[in-house]
Amino acid sequence: MEYAWYWLDDSGQWIQYGEEHPDHCSATVTSADLEKEFLADRKGIVFFRAGSQKYELNFEDMVQTNLIYETQRKVVRLPKFLSSQGGQYRSQNMTLSCPVCPPQWDQSALPDIGFKLVQLSYASLEYGKIKRLFEKTMKDYCIHQLQRIQNPTLWQKEQMKKLNKSKWVDERLLFHGTSLSHVPAICEQNFDWRICGTHGTMYGKGSYFARDASYSHEYCSSHSGRYSMFVAHVLVGNFVQGNPEYLRPPPRASNSNRLYDSCVDDPTDPSIFVIFEKHQIYPAYILEYSSEAQCMIL
């Protein structure tokens, strides 16, 4: 029996490896290449490129990981006699389990309205990814728990991608520190700079996100020695130097009818991003942590 390989994009469509697609760069590996590697080592890892991005595909976990931004996509191996029945199967049957939400979400914790928090296992890939990002700048702190925010209503990223008309949009996992009292409202309604941006508007009047957890930590309030910080999926898109007067990003130099997508502290090496539109943000995780000294006491 022959098999074909697919990955799941954010709009819930399964894309076959090696096939041309109007919204995605073609991978340097084909479905046939992956099948050959899989048969040689069913627990192996394959490295490849798509456009300017580098990826690894883990056969054991059936997950594709962007090596630059560490975003992950679900992968499936399907008998060719099923995929040959056409797009009807791929666009309907294969997406029934997760028509809108990310593939790693707990299907038993999907509310019709609002959000649910799902505690992640220390041993999971998701937990390890966030832990590595956090510890890059927070080595003297330890994580107590990491919760995934499952809010289907807020999981909307198609709008910006359609407007962008490019094959790839710059998405990053970024940190956001805020008062504990704002956490439920953010989980429910997303970030609102009128509340979250009360600490400053140096690069524009929007919601601020940081590459480094140490920066966001400065805006976190302690509760009995513990802190809570958001980790968000942020579509930063095409960014430009920020300005405290900006209520929205300025027009692009190449097209005055189009605005930049976000503002930053330094366009050559950005560590702070200012986002003005909610549909570019998804509050993905709540990270609870404390200093190492506090961890030892507990």
C-alpha positions as CSV (number, residue, x, y, z in Angstrom):
1,M,0.0,0.0,0.0
2,E,1.3,3.5,-0.8
3,Y,1.1,6.4,1.5
4,A,1.0,10.2,1.3
5,W,2.1,12.8,3.9
6,Y,0.3,16.0,4.9
7,W,0.7,18.8,7.5
8,L,-2.2,20.8,9.0
9,D,-2.2,24.6,8.5
10,D,-3.9,27.2,10.7
11,S,-7.0,27.3,8.6
12,G,-7.6,23.6,9.1
13,Q,-6.5,22.4,5.7
14,W,-4.2,19.4,5.2
15,I,-1.3,20.3,2.8
16,Q,0.6,17.5,1.0
17,Y,4.3,17.7,1.2
18,G,5.9,18.7,-2.1
19,E,2.7,20.0,-3.7
20,E,2.4,23.6,-4.8
21,H,-0.1,25.7,-2.8
22,P,-1.0,29.4,-3.3
23,D,-0.7,30.2,0.4
24,H,2.4,28.2,1.4
25,C,6.0,27.8,0.2
26,S,6.7,24.3,-1.1
27,A,8.8,22.0,1.1
28,T,12.2,20.7,-0.1
29,V,10.9,17.2,0.7
30,T,8.1,15.4,-1.1
31,S,5.6,13.0,0.3
32,A,7.6,10.2,-1.3
33,D,10.8,11.4,0.3
34,L,9.2,11.3,3.8
35,E,7.7,7.8,3.2
36,K,11.1,6.5,2.3
37,E,12.7,8.0,5.4
38,F,9.9,6.8,7.6
39,L,10.2,3.2,6.4
40,A,14.0,3.4,7.1
41,D,13.5,4.7,10.7
42,R,10.0,5.1,12.1
43,K,11.4,7.1,15.1
44,G,13.6,9.3,13.0
45,I,13.7,13.0,12.4
46,V,13.9,14.7,8.9
47,F,15.2,18.2,8.4
48,F,14.0,20.3,5.5
49,R,13.2,23.9,4.3
50,A,10.2,25.7,3.0
51,G,11.0,29.2,1.6
52,S,13.4,30.9,4.1
53,Q,12.2,28.7,7.0
54,K,13.9,25.6,8.5
55,Y,11.9,22.7,9.9
56,E,12.2,19.3,11.5
57,L,9.6,16.5,11.2
58,N,9.5,14.0,14.1
59,F,8.1,10.7,13.0
60,E,7.5,9.4,16.5
61,D,5.4,12.5,17.6
62,M,4.1,13.2,14.0
63,V,4.9,16.9,14.5
64,Q,6.6,19.4,12.3
65,T,8.5,22.1,14.1
66,N,9.8,25.5,12.8
67,L,13.4,25.6,14.0
68,I,13.5,29.4,14.2
69,Y,10.2,30.2,15.9
70,E,9.5,26.8,17.4
71,T,5.9,26.8,16.2
72,Q,4.5,23.3,15.6
73,R,2.1,21.7,13.1
74,K,0.4,18.3,13.2
75,V,1.4,15.7,10.5
76,V,-0.5,12.8,9.2
77,R,0.4,9.7,7.0
78,L,-2.5,8.6,4.9
79,P,-3.1,5.7,2.5
80,K,-3.1,7.0,-1.0
81,F,-6.3,5.2,-1.9
82,L,-8.0,7.6,0.6
83,S,-6.3,10.7,-0.5
84,S,-7.0,9.9,-4.1
85,Q,-10.7,10.3,-3.4
86,G,-10.0,14.0,-3.7
87,G,-10.2,17.2,-1.6
88,Q,-13.5,16.2,-0.1
89,Y,-11.9,13.7,2.2
90,R,-8.9,16.0,3.1
91,S,-11.0,19.1,3.7
92,Q,-13.9,17.5,5.6
93,N,-13.1,14.1,7.2
94,M,-9.6,14.9,8.1
95,T,-10.5,18.1,9.8
96,L,-13.6,16.9,11.7
97,S,-11.7,16.4,14.9
98,C,-10.3,19.9,14.9
99,P,-12.1,22.2,12.4
100,V,-10.8,25.5,13.9
101,C,-8.5,24.8,16.8
102,P,-4.9,23.8,17.0
103,P,-4.3,20.0,16.8
104,Q,-2.7,19.8,20.2
105,W,-5.7,21.1,22.0
106,D,-7.7,18.9,24.4
107,Q,-10.9,18.1,22.4
108,S,-12.7,17.4,25.7
109,A,-12.1,20.9,26.9
110,L,-13.5,23.1,24.2
111,P,-16.1,25.5,25.5
112,D,-18.9,26.9,23.3
113,I,-18.4,30.3,24.9
114,G,-15.4,31.6,26.8
115,F,-12.3,29.6,27.7
116,K,-10.9,26.6,29.5
117,L,-7.5,26.2,31.1
118,V,-5.7,22.9,30.5
119,Q,-2.6,22.1,32.7
120,L,0.3,20.8,30.6
121,S,2.4,17.8,31.6
122,Y,6.1,18.5,32.4
123,A,7.0,15.8,29.9
124,S,5.1,17.3,27.0
125,L,6.7,18.9,23.9
126,E,4.6,22.0,24.5
127,Y,5.8,22.4,28.0
128,G,9.4,21.9,27.0
129,K,9.2,24.5,24.3
130,I,7.8,27.2,26.6
131,K,10.3,26.2,29.3
132,R,13.2,26.7,27.0
133,L,12.0,30.1,25.8
134,F,11.4,31.2,29.4
135,E,14.8,30.0,30.8
136,K,16.8,31.9,28.1
137,T,16.5,35.0,30.3
138,M,15.0,33.7,33.5
139,K,17.6,31.2,34.8
140,D,17.1,32.1,38.5
141,Y,13.3,31.3,38.4
142,C,11.4,28.0,38.2
143,I,8.1,27.2,36.7
144,H,5.3,25.8,38.9
145,Q,2.7,25.2,36.2
146,L,2.0,25.9,32.6
147,Q,-1.7,26.2,31.5
148,R,-2.9,26.2,27.9
149,I,-5.7,28.7,27.2
150,Q,-8.4,27.1,25.0
151,N,-10.7,29.8,23.7
152,P,-12.0,28.8,20.2
153,T,-13.6,32.2,19.7
154,L,-10.3,34.0,19.9
155,W,-8.4,31.5,17.7
156,Q,-8.7,33.7,14.6
157,K,-5.7,34.4,12.5
158,E,-6.9,34.0,9.0
159,Q,-7.9,37.7,8.5
160,M,-4.3,39.0,8.6
161,K,-3.0,36.2,6.4
162,K,-5.6,36.9,3.7
163,L,-4.9,40.6,3.7
164,N,-1.1,40.0,3.7
165,K,-1.4,38.0,0.4
166,S,2.0,36.5,1.0
167,K,2.9,32.8,1.4
168,W,4.2,33.2,4.9
169,V,3.5,35.6,7.8
170,D,6.0,36.2,10.6
171,E,4.5,34.6,13.8
172,R,6.3,34.5,17.1
173,L,5.8,33.3,20.6
174,L,6.2,36.3,22.9
175,F,5.8,37.1,26.6
176,H,3.5,39.6,28.2
177,G,3.5,40.6,31.9
178,T,0.5,42.1,33.6
179,S,-1.4,42.3,36.9
180,L,-3.0,39.1,38.1
181,S,-6.4,40.9,38.2
182,H,-6.3,41.3,34.4
183,V,-5.7,37.6,33.7
184,P,-9.3,36.3,33.4
185,A,-10.3,39.2,31.2
186,I,-7.4,38.6,28.8
187,C,-8.2,34.8,28.6
188,E,-11.8,35.7,27.8
189,Q,-11.6,38.8,25.6
190,N,-7.9,39.0,24.5
191,F,-5.4,41.8,25.1
192,D,-6.7,45.4,25.4
193,W,-3.9,48.0,25.3
194,R,-6.2,50.5,27.2
195,I,-5.7,48.2,30.2
196,C,-2.5,46.3,29.4
197,G,-0.7,49.4,28.1
198,T,-1.0,51.4,31.2
199,H,2.7,51.0,32.0
200,G,4.0,52.9,29.0
201,T,3.6,53.7,25.3
202,M,7.1,54.3,24.2
203,Y,6.7,52.6,20.8
204,G,3.0,53.3,20.2
205,K,-0.4,53.0,21.9
206,G,-0.9,49.2,21.6
207,S,-0.4,45.9,23.4
208,Y,3.2,45.2,24.2
209,F,4.9,41.8,23.8
210,A,8.5,40.9,24.5
211,R,11.0,38.3,23.1
212,D,12.6,38.0,26.5
213,A,10.6,36.8,29.6
214,S,12.9,38.9,31.8
215,Y,11.5,42.1,30.2
216,S,7.9,41.0,30.8
217,H,8.7,40.0,34.4
218,E,9.1,43.7,35.2
219,Y,5.4,44.1,34.7
220,C,4.2,41.0,36.6
221,S,2.8,41.4,40.1
222,S,3.6,38.8,42.8
223,H,1.0,36.9,44.7
224,S,2.4,35.0,47.7
225,G,5.8,34.9,46.0
226,R,4.4,33.6,42.7
227,Y,4.1,35.4,39.4
228,S,1.9,34.8,36.4
229,M,2.9,35.7,32.8
230,F,1.3,35.2,29.4
231,V,2.9,33.5,26.4
232,A,1.1,34.6,23.2
233,H,1.1,33.7,19.6
234,V,1.7,37.0,17.9
235,L,1.5,37.7,14.1
236,V,4.1,40.5,14.0
237,G,4.1,40.6,10.2
238,N,6.0,43.5,8.6
239,F,7.2,45.7,11.4
240,V,8.7,49.2,11.6
241,Q,10.3,51.5,14.3
242,G,7.8,52.5,16.9
243,N,6.8,56.0,18.0
244,P,4.9,57.1,21.2
245,E,2.5,59.1,19.0
246,Y,1.3,56.1,16.9
247,L,-2.3,55.0,17.4
248,R,-1.7,52.5,14.6
249,P,1.3,51.4,12.5
250,P,2.3,53.9,9.8
251,P,1.8,53.3,6.0
252,R,4.4,51.1,4.3
253,A,7.0,52.9,2.2
254,S,6.3,50.6,-0.7
255,N,2.5,51.0,-0.6
256,S,1.0,54.0,1.2
257,N,-2.4,52.2,1.1
258,R,-1.1,49.4,3.3
259,L,0.0,49.8,6.9
260,Y,2.8,48.0,8.6
261,D,1.5,45.2,10.9
262,S,3.4,46.1,14.1
263,C,5.9,48.5,15.7
264,V,9.2,47.5,17.4
265,D,12.0,48.9,19.5
266,D,14.7,48.1,17.0
267,P,13.9,46.9,13.4
268,T,17.3,45.3,13.0
269,D,17.0,43.2,16.2
270,P,13.5,43.6,17.7
271,S,12.9,42.5,21.3
272,I,9.7,44.5,21.9
273,F,6.6,44.4,19.7
274,V,3.6,46.6,19.7
275,I,0.4,45.2,18.3
276,F,-2.7,47.4,17.5
277,E,-5.2,44.8,16.3
278,K,-6.6,41.9,18.4
279,H,-6.8,39.5,15.5
280,Q,-3.0,39.4,15.4
281,I,-2.8,38.0,18.9
282,Y,-3.8,34.7,20.6
283,P,-3.2,34.4,24.4
284,A,-1.9,30.9,24.4
285,Y,-0.5,30.0,27.8
286,I,-0.4,31.2,31.4
287,L,3.0,30.5,33.0
288,E,3.1,30.5,36.9
289,Y,6.6,30.8,38.3
290,S,8.7,32.0,41.3
291,S,12.3,32.6,42.2
292,E,14.5,29.6,42.8
293,A,14.8,30.5,46.5
294,Q,11.0,30.5,46.7
295,C,10.9,27.1,44.9
296,M,13.2,25.6,47.5
297,I,11.0,26.9,50.4
298,L,7.9,25.5,48.8
